[in-house]
Amino acid sequence: MRPFTVRPFTSAARGVLITVLTYPPLATPSQLEDISGIVGVKLEPDEICRLCEKMQLGPATLEGDSVVVTVPPTRSDVLHAVDVIEDVAIAYGFNKLIPGKMPDTLSVGAPLPINHFCDQVPSRVPGPLQLREQRVRFVAVRCAWTEGGGEGGGGG
């Protein structure tokens, strides 16, 4: 067996046999123009691919005017193209970025009402039912929720 591989396995949850399949690799494309614009440095496409692979987002390939990276299951923090751009900036080195150069785009953020609600939920759950944040990707099999007895039928 190779290290760091995901293999299928069979699990019995509430009397229902479930086969969990391997995790599919995610391919995330990022526009070359967006990467150079947000990072604030003109980077060559080959350099961007090298930086992506340095951050374990590989193999990185060029397809037209975008870089397509393969996101492994161990990188649950990479969900969108902007996450790839952030990793390119980290791999390039924040110390090398030009100070004072502002990107062409500007946005002002604000918390959403749902964020406030989600922050309040764990503190309002009583005693032994306290919630803790989990940062995992999982595969929910439909039969585990329907045939397994409703809530919590998926095992967890």
FIBADO-381377 format. One line per 3 residues: their letters; for each residue x, y, z of N, C-alpha, C, O. Coordinates in pm, 1 decimal, padded with zeros to 6 digits, always signed. Layout:
REM FIBADO-381377
A> X Y Z X Y Z X Y Z X Y Z; ...
END
This chain:
REM FIBADO-381377
MRP> +00083.8 -00118.7 +00000.0 +00000.0 +00000.0 +00000.0 +00087.6 +00124.0 +00000.0 +00184.3 +00132.2 +00075.7; +00053.9 +00221.2 -00085.1 +00127.0 +00347.3 -00089.8 +00081.5 +00436.3 +00024.5 -00034.9 +00431.1 +00064.3; +00172.5 +00518.8 +00078.4 +00129.3 +00610.4 +00184.6 +00042.0 +00721.4 +00127.9 +00052.3 +00756.6 +00010.4
FTV> -00043.6 +00775.4 +00212.7 -00129.7 +00888.8 +00179.2 -00224.3 +00858.5 +00063.5 -00242.2 +00941.9 -00025.3; -00284.3 +00741.2 +00063.8 -00383.1 +00707.6 -00037.7 -00518.8 +00689.4 +00029.2 -00527.1 +00657.5 +00147.8; -00623.0 +00709.6 -00047.0 -00758.5 +00688.9 +00001.5 -00811.6 +00565.3 -00068.0 -00811.6 +00557.6 -00190.8
RPF> -00856.9 +00468.9 +00010.0 -00905.5 +00344.3 -00046.1 -01052.6 +00326.1 -00009.6 -01096.7 +00375.9 +00094.0; -01129.8 +00255.1 -00093.7 -01269.4 +00228.9 -00058.2 -01277.6 +00130.7 +00058.1 -01191.2 +00044.6 +00074.7; -01382.5 +00145.0 +00137.6 -01403.6 +00050.5 +00245.7 -01553.5 +00032.8 +00265.8 -01633.9 +00115.3 +00222.4
TSA> -01589.1 -00076.1 +00332.4 -01729.1 -00104.8 +00358.9 -01753.7 -00087.4 +00507.9 -01675.0 -00132.3 +00591.3; -01865.2 -00021.1 +00540.0 -01898.2 +00006.9 +00678.5 -02041.6 -00035.3 +00704.6 -02126.9 -00024.6 +00616.5; -02068.4 -00083.0 +00824.8 -02204.5 -00119.1 +00864.4 -02253.9 -00014.3 +00963.0 -02202.3 -00003.0 +01074.2
ARG> -02354.5 +00062.4 +00921.2 -02412.8 +00164.2 +01007.7 -02560.3 +00132.5 +01025.5 -02637.2 +00138.1 +00929.6; -02600.1 +00099.3 +01147.9 -02738.8 +00065.2 +01179.7 -02791.4 -00047.0 +01091.6 -02905.3 -00042.6 +01045.3; -02708.9 -00146.0 +01069.3 -02749.8 -00262.4 +00993.0 -02749.1 -00246.3 +00842.6 -02788.6 -00338.6 +00771.4
VLI> -02705.4 -00132.1 +00791.7 -02701.1 -00108.5 +00648.2 -02555.5 -00107.2 +00604.6 -02474.7 -00031.7 +00658.7; -02521.6 -00191.2 +00506.2 -02385.2 -00191.7 +00454.5 -02366.9 -00077.8 +00355.7 -02446.1 -00062.3 +00262.8; -02263.7 +00001.2 +00375.2 -02235.1 +00115.8 +00289.8 -02092.6 +00100.9 +00238.0 -02000.3 +00075.4 +00315.4
TVL> -02075.0 +00116.7 +00108.3 -01940.9 +00118.8 +00052.6 -01904.8 +00262.9 +00022.0 -01971.5 +00329.5 -00057.2; -01799.1 +00310.2 +00085.4 -01752.9 +00446.2 +00065.1 -01645.1 +00442.5 -00041.9 -01546.7 +00369.6 -00030.0; -01664.3 +00521.3 -00145.9 -01572.0 +00519.5 -00258.5 -01453.8 +00611.4 -00233.8 -01452.5 +00689.7 -00138.7
TYP> -01355.7 +00600.6 -00320.3 -01237.8 +00684.9 -00307.0 -01273.1 +00830.3 -00333.9 -01369.4 +00859.9 -00404.6; -01196.6 +00917.9 -00278.4 -01217.8 +01060.8 -00294.1 -01173.0 +01105.1 -00432.9 -01057.9 +01082.4 -00470.3; -01261.8 +01167.8 -00510.0 -01221.1 +01208.8 -00644.6 -01133.4 +01333.5 -00640.3 -01159.3 +01423.4 -00560.3
PLA> -01031.5 +01341.0 -00723.5 -00948.9 +01462.0 -00725.9 -01026.3 +01578.7 -00783.9 -01104.8 +01561.7 -00877.3; -01004.6 +01696.3 -00729.1 -01069.6 +01817.2 -00777.4 -00973.9 +01893.8 -00866.6 -00856.7 +01910.7 -00832.9; -01023.1 +01939.7 -00979.4 -00943.0 +02023.3 -01069.2 -00996.9 +02165.2 -01060.4 -01113.7 +02189.4 -01091.1
TPS> -00913.5 +02258.4 -01019.1 -00954.7 +02397.2 -01001.9 -00878.6 +02485.8 -01099.1 -00756.3 +02496.3 -01089.8; -00949.9 +02550.7 -01193.9 -00881.8 +02642.1 -01285.9 -00872.9 +02783.6 -01228.3 -00963.9 +02829.1 -01159.0; -00763.5 +02851.8 -01257.6 -00743.8 +02991.6 -01218.0 -00687.6 +03067.5 -01337.8 -00595.4 +03019.9 -01403.9
QLE> -00742.7 +03184.7 -01365.6 -00698.5 +03265.9 -01477.9 -00560.6 +03325.3 -01448.3 -00536.3 +03375.1 -01338.4; -00471.2 +03319.7 -01546.3 -00336.4 +03375.9 -01529.4 -00342.8 +03525.2 -01500.2 -00267.0 +03575.7 -01417.4; -00432.0 +03595.2 -01567.2 -00446.6 +03739.9 -01547.0 -00491.7 +03771.3 -01404.3 -00444.8 +03867.8 -01343.9
DIS> -00583.1 +03689.4 -01350.4 -00629.0 +03710.6 -01213.2 -00516.8 +03686.9 -01112.9 -00503.1 +03760.8 -01015.4; -00436.7 +03583.4 -01137.3 -00326.5 +03552.7 -01044.7 -00228.0 +03668.7 -01041.0 -00192.1 +03715.5 -00933.0; -00184.3 +03715.3 -01156.2 -00088.4 +03825.9 -01158.6 -00149.9 +03954.4 -01105.7 -00081.5 +04033.3 -01040.6
GIV> -00279.1 +03976.9 -01133.0 -00343.6 +04099.5 -01088.5 -00362.2 +04105.6 -00938.6 -00337.1 +04209.2 -00877.1; -00406.2 +03995.8 -00878.8 -00431.0 +03996.3 -00734.2 -00300.7 +03990.2 -00655.7 -00286.4 +04057.8 -00553.7; -00205.4 +03909.6 -00702.5 -00076.3 +03901.7 -00633.1 -00000.9 +04033.2 -00647.4 +00071.8 +04073.5 -00556.6
GVK> -00017.9 +04100.0 -00760.8 +00047.2 +04229.3 -00781.5 +00183.3 +04219.0 -00846.2 +00256.7 +04317.7 -00851.0; +00219.0 +04101.4 -00896.2 +00348.8 +04079.1 -00961.4 +00322.8 +04003.3 -01090.8 +00245.2 +03907.8 -01092.4; +00386.7 +04044.9 -01198.0 +00373.4 +03974.8 -01325.5 +00455.6 +03847.4 -01319.0 +00578.6 +03852.2 -01315.8
LEP> +00387.4 +03733.0 -01317.0 +00454.2 +03603.9 -01309.6 +00434.7 +03529.4 -01441.1 +00328.6 +03536.6 -01503.0; +00537.7 +03458.7 -01482.1 +00530.5 +03376.5 -01602.5 +00446.4 +03252.2 -01573.0 +00444.2 +03205.1 -01459.3; +00377.7 +03198.8 -01673.4 +00294.6 +03079.6 -01651.6 +00371.5 +02960.7 -01593.3 +00320.1 +02890.8 -01506.0
DEI> +00494.3 +02937.3 -01640.8 +00573.6 +02826.3 -01586.8 +00607.4 +02849.0 -01439.6 +00610.4 +02754.0 -01361.3; +00632.6 +02973.4 -01402.0 +00661.4 +03007.0 -01262.5 +00538.7 +02982.9 -01175.1 +00550.7 +02933.9 -01062.9; +00420.9 +03017.3 -01226.4 +00296.8 +02995.0 -01151.5 +00274.7 +02845.8 -01129.4 +00237.1 +02804.5 -01019.7
CRL> +00297.7 +02764.7 -01232.1 +00283.9 +02619.3 -01218.1 +00382.0 +02564.8 -01114.6 +00346.5 +02478.6 -01034.2; +00505.3 +02614.9 -01116.8 +00606.1 +02570.2 -01020.8 +00564.4 +02607.1 -00878.0 +00580.1 +02527.0 -00785.8; +00511.5 +02728.4 -00860.0 +00468.1 +02772.1 -00727.8 +00348.9 +02690.9 -00678.2 +00339.1 +02661.1 -00559.2
CEK> +00258.6 +02655.0 -00769.0 +00144.2 +02571.2 -00730.2 +00191.3 +02433.8 -00683.3 +00142.7 +02381.2 -00583.2; +00286.0 +02376.7 -00756.4 +00336.8 +02245.8 -00717.3 +00416.3 +02252.4 -00586.9 +00421.6 +02154.9 -00512.0; +00477.2 +02366.4 -00560.5 +00548.0 +02386.7 -00433.9 +00450.4 +02382.9 -00315.9 +00486.2 +02341.1 -00205.8
MQL> +00326.9 +02427.0 -00340.5 +00223.6 +02426.6 -00237.0 +00138.4 +02299.9 -00241.2 +00029.2 +02297.4 -00184.3; +00186.2 +02195.9 -00307.1 +00120.8 +02065.8 -00319.3 -00011.5 +02074.2 -00394.5 -00103.7 +01997.2 -00367.7; -00020.5 +02167.3 -00488.1 -00135.8 +02175.7 -00577.6 -00089.8 +02131.4 -00715.4 -00069.6 +02213.5 -00804.8
GPA> -00074.1 +02004.7 -00731.2 -00020.3 +01959.4 -00857.4 -00073.0 +01823.8 -00894.1 -00130.2 +01753.3 -00811.0; -00054.3 +01787.8 -01017.0 +00021.1 +01861.6 -01117.0 -00056.2 +01982.0 -01169.4 -00177.7 +01975.9 -01188.2; +00014.6 +02089.4 -01192.4 -00043.7 +02211.9 -01246.9 -00016.7 +02214.8 -01396.6 +00096.8 +02197.2 -01440.8
TLE> -00121.6 +02237.2 -01473.7 -00108.4 +02239.8 -01619.2 -00164.9 +02370.0 -01674.7 -00253.8 +02430.9 -01615.2; -00112.7 +02411.4 -01788.2 -00161.7 +02530.9 -01856.4 -00266.2 +02489.1 -01958.5 -00241.9 +02400.8 -02040.7; -00382.0 +02552.3 -01953.1 -00488.1 +02529.1 -02051.0 -00537.3 +02664.7 -02097.4 -00618.7 +02728.7 -02030.8
GDS> -00487.3 +02707.8 -02211.8 -00524.1 +02839.2 -02263.9 -00466.8 +02949.3 -02175.8 -00345.7 +02955.0 -02154.1; -00552.4 +03036.2 -02125.2 -00506.8 +03145.4 -02039.1 -00533.9 +03117.2 -01891.7 -00551.1 +03209.9 -01812.6; -00537.9 +02988.9 -01854.7 -00559.4 +02954.5 -01714.4 -00467.4 +02841.0 -01671.4 -00415.7 +02765.4 -01753.7
VVV> -00448.7 +02831.3 -01541.7 -00371.2 +02723.6 -01480.8 -00471.4 +02632.1 -01412.0 -00554.4 +02678.6 -01333.9; -00464.3 +02503.7 -01440.0 -00553.3 +02406.6 -01377.7 -00470.2 +02323.0 -01280.7 -00373.3 +02258.4 -01320.4; -00508.7 +02324.9 -01154.1 -00436.3 +02249.7 -01052.3 -00523.9 +02136.1 -01002.2 -00646.7 +02145.4 -01003.4
TVP> -00459.5 +02029.4 -00958.2 -00528.9 +01917.1 -00897.7 -00517.1 +01930.8 -00746.6 -00407.2 +01934.1 -00691.4; -00631.8 +01938.7 -00681.2 -00634.4 +01959.9 -00536.1 -00644.3 +01823.9 -00467.7 -00742.0 +01751.9 -00488.2; -00544.8 +01787.4 -00386.7 -00551.0 +01658.4 -00317.6 -00649.9 +01663.5 -00201.0 -00685.0 +01772.3 -00155.4
PTR> -00695.0 +01549.2 -00152.4 -00789.6 +01546.5 -00040.3 -00733.3 +01607.1 +00087.6 -00809.4 +01646.9 +00175.8; -00602.0 +01614.5 +00098.5 -00541.5 +01670.8 +00220.1 -00549.7 +01821.9 +00224.8 -00521.5 +01881.0 +00329.1; -00587.2 +01886.6 +00115.5 -00596.5 +02032.8 +00110.6 -00743.5 +02074.7 +00112.4 -00796.5 +02120.7 +00011.2
SDV> -00808.4 +02059.0 +00226.2 -00950.1 +02093.7 +00236.2 -00973.0 +02243.8 +00237.5 -01087.7 +02288.2 +00232.7; -00866.1 +02323.3 +00243.8 -00880.0 +02468.3 +00244.9 -00890.1 +02527.1 +00104.6 -00921.6 +02645.2 +00090.2; -00864.3 +02448.2 +00001.6 -00868.6 +02498.8 -00136.2 -01004.0 +02463.1 -00196.0 -01030.4 +02347.6 -00229.4
LHA> -01089.8 +02565.0 -00208.8 -01223.6 +02543.5 -00262.2 -01249.1 +02620.3 -00391.3 -01328.0 +02576.5 -00475.0; -01183.2 +02733.8 -00407.7 -01210.9 +02822.4 -00520.8 -01079.4 +02867.7 -00583.6 -00971.0 +02840.5 -00532.0; -01091.9 +02937.1 -00695.5 -00974.1 +02987.7 -00765.5 -00895.4 +03085.3 -00679.1 -00772.8 +03090.5 -00688.0
VDV> -00963.6 +03161.8 -00596.5 -00893.7 +03259.3 -00512.2 -00805.1 +03189.1 -00408.4 -00705.4 +03246.2 -00364.2; -00839.9 +03067.6 -00369.6 -00754.8 +02991.8 -00278.2 -00624.4 +02951.3 -00346.3 -00519.2 +02947.4 -00282.5; -00631.5 +02921.5 -00475.0 -00510.2 +02890.4 -00552.7 -00423.6 +03015.9 -00563.3 -00301.4 +03008.8 -00550.3
IED> -00487.6 +03131.0 -00587.0 -00413.6 +03257.3 -00597.0 -00344.2 +03288.2 -00464.9 -00230.4 +03335.3 -00464.0; -00411.3 +03262.3 -00354.5 -00351.1 +03283.8 -00222.5 -00228.1 +03194.7 -00204.2 -00126.1 +03239.9 -00152.1; -00237.4 +03069.5 -00246.4 -00123.4 +02979.1 -00233.4 -00007.6 +03021.4 -00323.0 +00108.4 +03004.3 -00285.7
VAI> -00037.5 +03076.5 -00440.7 +00068.9 +03127.8 -00527.7 +00141.1 +03242.6 -00457.7 +00263.9 +03249.5 -00461.5; +00066.0 +03332.9 -00393.6 +00127.4 +03445.2 -00322.4 +00212.7 +03396.7 -00205.6 +00320.3 +03451.0 -00180.4; +00165.2 +03295.1 -00134.5 +00242.0 +03239.9 -00021.8 +00370.2 +03175.7 -00072.2 +00477.3 +03196.8 -00015.2
AYG> +00359.3 +03096.9 -00179.8 +00478.1 +03029.9 -00234.0 +00576.7 +03130.8 -00292.4 +00697.9 +03111.6 -00282.6; +00525.9 +03237.6 -00352.8 +00613.6 +03341.0 -00408.3 +00689.4 +03411.5 -00296.4 +00807.0 +03445.2 -00310.8; +00621.1 +03433.1 -00185.8 +00683.9 +03497.3 -00070.1 +00630.2 +03637.9 -00049.9 +00647.1 +03724.4 -00135.7
FNK> +00566.7 +03660.1 +00061.5 +00510.8 +03791.5 +00090.7 +00620.3 +03897.7 +00101.6 +00595.0 +04015.1 +00074.6; +00741.3 +03857.9 +00140.9 +00850.8 +03953.6 +00152.7 +00895.9 +04007.4 +00016.9 +00955.8 +04114.7 +00009.7; +00867.6 +03933.9 -00090.4 +00908.1 +03977.5 -00224.1 +00804.6 +04068.7 -00289.4 +00833.5 +04132.2 -00390.8
LIP> +00685.3 +04076.0 -00232.9 +00580.9 +04157.9 -00293.1 +00614.5 +04305.6 -00278.2 +00678.3 +04346.2 -00181.0; +00571.9 +04384.0 -00373.4 +00602.6 +04526.8 -00374.6 +00513.6 +04597.8 -00273.0 +00391.3 +04596.4 -00287.0; +00573.0 +04660.1 -00170.8 +00489.3 +04727.5 -00070.9 +00423.0 +04852.2 -00129.3 +00482.9 +04924.0 -00209.4
GKM> +00301.9 +04876.0 -00089.3 +00231.8 +04995.4 -00132.7 +00161.1 +04981.6 -00264.7 +00081.1 +05068.3 -00300.1; +00187.2 +04875.5 -00339.6 +00117.6 +04857.9 -00466.9 -00017.5 +04794.2 -00438.9 -00025.4 +04680.5 -00392.5; -00122.2 +04867.6 -00467.2 -00256.8 +04817.8 -00444.5 -00308.5 +04750.7 -00571.6 -00280.4 +04797.9 -00681.7
PDT> -00382.8 +04642.8 -00558.0 -00441.7 +04581.3 -00676.5 -00546.3 +04673.6 -00738.9 -00594.8 +04767.0 -00675.0; -00579.9 +04645.7 -00864.4 -00676.5 +04728.5 -00935.8 -00817.5 +04714.6 -00879.1 -00900.8 +04803.4 -00897.5; -00844.5 +04604.4 -00810.8 -00977.7 +04583.2 -00755.8 -00975.4 +04607.9 -00606.2 -00873.8 +04586.1 -00540.2
LSV> -01086.8 +04653.1 -00553.6 -01097.9 +04680.1 -00410.9 -01235.6 +04634.7 -00365.9 -01334.7 +04656.5 -00435.5; -01241.4 +04572.8 -00251.5 -01371.2 +04532.1 -00198.0 -01373.2 +04558.0 -00048.1 -01269.4 +04559.5 +00018.1; -01491.7 +04578.0 +00002.8 -01510.9 +04599.4 +00145.1 -01597.4 +04485.0 +00195.2 -01707.4 +04463.1 +00144.5
GAP> -01549.3 +04413.9 +00292.3 -01622.9 +04299.3 +00343.1 -01700.9 +04332.6 +00468.3 -01670.3 +04428.4 +00539.2; -01801.0 +04253.0 +00493.9 -01881.4 +04265.3 +00614.2 -01934.7 +04127.3 +00648.7 -01960.5 +04046.9 +00559.1; -01951.7 +04098.6 +00776.8 -02004.4 +03966.6 +00813.8 -02150.0 +03952.0 +00771.4 -02226.9 +04048.1 +00773.5
LPI> -02185.9 +03831.9 +00733.5 -02323.4 +03802.4 +00697.7 -02401.5 +03765.5 +00823.2 -02341.5 +03718.3 +00919.8; -02531.9 +03785.2 +00825.2 -02611.6 +03747.3 +00942.8 -02599.2 +03599.1 +00977.0 -02604.0 +03562.8 +01094.5; -02583.4 +03512.9 +00876.6 -02570.9 +03369.9 +00903.2 -02442.2 +03339.3 +00980.3 -02438.4 +03243.9 +01058.0
NHF> -02336.0 +03419.5 +00959.6 -02212.9 +03399.2 +01034.5 -02235.1 +03422.6 +01183.1 -02185.5 +03346.5 +01266.2; -02309.1 +03527.3 +01216.8 -02338.9 +03556.7 +01357.2 -02420.5 +03442.8 +01418.3 -02394.8 +03401.1 +01531.2; -02518.2 +03393.2 +01344.1 -02600.7 +03282.8 +01391.6 -02515.5 +03158.5 +01417.7 -02528.2 +03095.2 +01522.5
CDQ> -02428.5 +03123.6 +01322.2 -02344.0 +03004.4 +01337.0 -02246.2 +03018.1 +01453.0 -02209.5 +02917.7 +01514.1; -02203.5 +03139.0 +01484.2 -02115.9 +03160.1 +01598.8 -02190.3 +03139.1 +01730.1 -02129.6 +03100.3 +01830.0; -02320.2 +03164.1 +01730.9 -02399.0 +03152.9 +01853.2 -02441.7 +03009.7 +01884.0 -02462.1 +02975.9 +02000.6
VPS> -02455.7 +02925.2 +01782.8 -02509.4 +02790.7 +01802.7 -02428.1 +02706.6 +01901.0 -02487.9 +02650.8 +01993.0; -02295.3 +02693.4 +01887.9 -02223.0 +02604.8 +01980.2 -02236.2 +02644.3 +02126.9 -02238.6 +02556.7 +02213.4; -02244.8 +02771.9 +02156.8 -02253.1 +02813.0 +02296.6 -02391.8 +02789.6 +02355.8 -02407.3 +02792.6 +02477.9
RVP> -02491.9 +02766.8 +02273.0 -02628.3 +02747.1 +02321.8 -02669.2 +02600.1 +02329.0 -02779.6 +02568.7 +02373.5; -02581.8 +02510.8 +02286.0 -02611.1 +02368.2 +02293.4 -02576.0 +02321.0 +02433.9 -02465.8 +02348.4 +02481.5; -02667.2 +02250.5 +02501.9 -02643.4 +02212.7 +02641.0 -02540.5 +02101.7 +02658.5 -02520.7 +02017.3 +02571.1
GPL> -02476.3 +02105.0 +02773.7 -02383.5 +02006.8 +02828.6 -02315.1 +01909.5 +02736.3 -02228.9 +01949.2 +02658.0; -02352.3 +01779.3 +02743.7 -02277.7 +01677.5 +02670.1 -02295.3 +01686.0 +02518.7 -02226.1 +01616.1 +02444.6; -02385.5 +01769.1 +02472.6 -02407.2 +01782.6 +02329.0 -02324.4 +01894.4 +02268.3 -02348.6 +01934.8 +02154.6
QLR> -02226.7 +01945.1 +02343.1 -02143.9 +02055.3 +02293.5 -02087.7 +02020.9 +02156.4 -02044.3 +01908.2 +02132.4; -02088.9 +02117.4 +02068.0 -02039.4 +02097.4 +01933.2 -01894.6 +02141.4 +01924.0 -01852.2 +02231.8 +01996.0; -01820.2 +02079.3 +01837.7 -01685.2 +02125.6 +01808.7 -01669.8 +02129.9 +01658.0 -01724.9 +02047.0 +01585.6
EQR> -01595.4 +02226.1 +01613.2 -01580.8 +02245.8 +01469.1 -01492.2 +02138.3 +01410.8 -01384.6 +02109.5 +01463.3; -01537.9 +02078.9 +01302.0 -01461.4 +01977.4 +01230.9 -01435.4 +02029.6 +01091.2 -01524.9 +02085.8 +01028.2; -01316.2 +02011.9 +01043.1 -01283.1 +02056.3 +00908.4 -01244.4 +01933.9 +00827.6 -01126.5 +01902.7 +00810.9
VRF> -01345.2 +01866.2 +00778.3 -01322.3 +01745.6 +00700.2 -01412.5 +01746.9 +00579.0 -01514.6 +01815.6 +00575.5; -01372.8 +01669.8 +00480.1 -01459.2 +01644.1 +00366.6 -01509.1 +01501.8 +00381.8 -01432.8 +01411.9 +00417.2; -01635.7 +01481.6 +00355.4 -01688.5 +01348.1 +00371.3 -01785.3 +01318.8 +00257.9 -01832.2 +01409.1 +00188.7
VAV> -01813.6 +01191.6 +00241.0 -01908.6 +01148.7 +00140.9 -02030.7 +01097.9 +00215.4 -02020.2 +01003.1 +00293.1; -02145.5 +01158.5 +00193.5 -02269.4 +01114.0 +00256.9 -02344.6 +01027.7 +00157.3 -02376.4 +01072.1 +00046.9; -02372.3 +00906.9 +00195.9 -02443.6 +00815.6 +00109.6 -02591.8 +00830.0 +00139.9 -02632.3 +00822.9 +00255.9
RCA> -02672.4 +00850.1 +00037.7 -02814.5 +00878.0 +00054.3 -02884.5 +00768.8 +00134.5 -02967.7 +00799.3 +00219.9; -02852.7 +00643.6 +00108.9 -02923.4 +00535.5 +00178.8 -02894.4 +00537.1 +00328.3 -02976.5 +00489.8 +00406.9; -02780.3 +00590.1 +00369.1 -02748.6 +00594.7 +00511.2 -02843.1 +00689.2 +00583.6 -02874.2 +00667.8 +00700.8
WTE> -02889.2 +00793.8 +00515.0 -02979.1 +00889.1 +00578.9 -03124.0 +00844.6 +00570.7 -03201.0 +00871.1 +00663.0; -03163.5 +00777.8 +00463.1 -03304.0 +00742.1 +00447.6 -03335.0 +00606.6 +00511.2 -03430.5 +00595.1 +00588.1; -03256.7 +00505.4 +00480.4 -03284.0 +00372.4 +00533.2 -03228.5 +00354.6 +00673.6 -03275.5 +00268.6 +00748.1
GGG> -03129.9 +00434.1 +00710.4 -03063.1 +00415.3 +00839.0 -03138.7 +00473.1 +00957.0 -03093.0 +00460.7 +01070.6; -03250.5 +00534.4 +00934.2 -03327.7 +00581.4 +01048.8 -03327.3 +00731.5 +01065.0 -03346.6 +00780.3 +01176.3; -03306.2 +00807.0 +00958.5 -03319.3 +00952.1 +00967.7 -03193.1 +01017.6 +01017.9 -03083.9 +00984.4 +00971.9
EGG> -03205.6 +01110.8 +01112.0 -03092.1 +01188.9 +01161.1 -02983.5 +01099.8 +01219.0 -03011.7 +01003.1 +01289.7; -02862.1 +01133.0 +01188.9 -02749.0 +01060.0 +01245.6 -02728.0 +00923.8 +01184.1 -02638.3 +00851.2 +01227.0; -02808.2 +00885.6 +01083.9 -02794.7 +00753.9 +01023.4 -02664.7 +00735.9 +00948.9 -02624.8 +00623.3 +00919.2
GGG> -02598.3 +00846.0 +00918.3 -02473.5 +00837.5 +00842.8 -02355.2 +00801.6 +00927.7 -02244.3 +00788.8 +00875.7; -02374.3 +00784.8 +01056.8 -02258.2 +00754.3 +01139.4 -02174.1 +00877.7 +01155.6 -02256.1 +00969.5 +01156.0; -02078.1 +00918.1 +01166.5 -02020.2 +01049.3 +01165.5 -01880.2 +01052.5 +01194.3 -01819.9 +01159.8 +01196.1
END
